[in-house]
Amino acid sequence: MSIASLQDLFVHTLKDVYFAENLLVKKLPVMAKEAGAAPLKKAFEAHLEETKTHVRRLDEIFKILGEKPEAEECPAIEGIIEEAEELLGEITNAKTKDAALIASAQAVEHYEITRYGTLVSWAKELGHEQVLGHLRETLAEEKDADNKLLRLGEDQLNAKAA
């Protein structure tokens, strides 16, 4: 896809996050299974349902924009997940693994927060008022997920790994 305008870049970035969200629908159950602590497992399971909602919202955004919902391969999210999988494969202690899972999940959340924040800004600039609500809602949920992971790590699981 040739990118010649902000609109083209906006659609490209939507396809990028569409790829990322769909990949996370596959990876979050694995992360939940790897989690040793029940609250972390529950957090991943809850975020899986939220992520499925994000995919549905993106489908709706594509429809509103008259675009085909397609995924654009996202090397950034693939790299974050690959790094997490390699790291988790090296960890032998369950409590340390939980701390690493939180850190890896937060890396994903930070990527998504960056992307959705940018999409909100561009949607405003491009006059896509009809998709702003969807994008803002997803951005808020990603920020909330990141905060929940931070709290879970700081309030419970990091100390157990120390």
N, C-alpha and C positions, 0 to 999 in steps of 0.2 A: 504494500500500500504506500503510495506516494503521499507525503505530508507537506502540503503547500500552504496551509492556513491553520489558525487556532482551532477552527472547527474540525479539521482533519486530525489535529493533535488530540483534541477532546475525545473524538471517537476512538482513536488509537488507544488512548489511556483507559477508556471504558473497556475496551477489549482486553487490555492488560489486566485490569482488576477482575474481569470476568474469568480469565484464566486462573488468576490467583485464588479467587473464591472457590472455583470448582475444584482446584487442586486441594484446597483446605478441607473441602467436604470429604475427600478421600483420606487425608492425613490426620484429621482430628480424632477419628476413632482409634487410630494407631497410637496417638499420643495419650488418649484416655486409657488405653490398655496398658501402656508403659508406666503410667502414673501409679505410684505406690500409695500415696495418701488419698483417702476418700474425698476430701474437699477438692483436691486438684482434679481427680477423675471426674467429679461432678461438674467442675468449672469447664472442663473440656467438652463434656457431653452437652452442657447448656449452650456453649458457644457453637457447637456443631449445628444445633437447631437455628441459632441466630444466623449462622453462615448460610444455611439453606435459604433463609429469608432474604439475605443479601443477594443471592443468586436470582431469586424471584424478582426482587426490586430491579436488578440490572436488566432482566428480561423485559420488564415493564418500561424501563428507560429506553432501551433499544426500540421498543415498539412505538413509544411516543415520538422518538426522533426519526422514525421511518427507516431504521437501520436493522440489519440482520444481526441477531445475537451470536457473535463469533468470539472465540478466544484467540488472543494474540499471545504467542508464547512469551513468557515473562522470565528471562534469565535471573533477574534479581530475586524473585521469590523462590525459584528453583535452587539458587545458591544458598539462600538462608536455610531452606529445608534440608539440602544436602549436607551443609555444615552441621546442622542439628543432628541428623542421623549418624554422621561420622562420630560426633562427640558422644552421643548416647551409647554408641557401640563400644566405646572405650571405658565407660563408667561401670564399675562393679558394685558400688554401694547404692542401695535403693533411695536413701535420703538425699544423697548427692545427685542422683538421677532426677529426683523431683525438682531440685533447685535448677538443674540444667534445663529441664522441660519448661519451667517458668521463664527462664532467660530466653530460650528459643522462641517460645510463644510470644513473648514481649517483642522480640525482634520482628516477628511477623506483624504484630499489631502496629508497631511503629511504621513499618513500610505501608501498611494499609491506611493509617492515619494520614501519612504524607500524601498518598495518592488521592484519597477522598477529599482531603482539604484542598488540594489543587483542583480537583474536579468541581468542587463547590465554587471556587473562585472563577474558574473558566465558564461555568454554566451561567453565573451572574453576568460576566462580561459579554457572553454570546447571546444573552436574552432568553436563555432556556429556563424560564420561570417554572414551567410545568414539571421539570425534573429536579428542581432544587430541594423540594421537600424530601424526596427519596434519598438524595445524596446526603443531605444534612442529617437525616435520621440514621443512616448507616454510619456516618462519621461519628455521631454521638455514641452509637453502640460500640464502635471500635475503641473509642477513648475510654468508655466504661469498662470494656473487657480488659484493656491494658491496666486500668486502675485496680480492678479486682485481682488481677495477677500480681501486681505490685504489692497489694495489701496481703495477699495470701503468702507471698514470699517473706515479706518483712515481718508480718505478725505471727507466722507459724513455721513455715517450712525451711527457711534459710537457717534459722537457729538450730533446727534438728540436724541439718547437714554439717554444721560447724564442728 
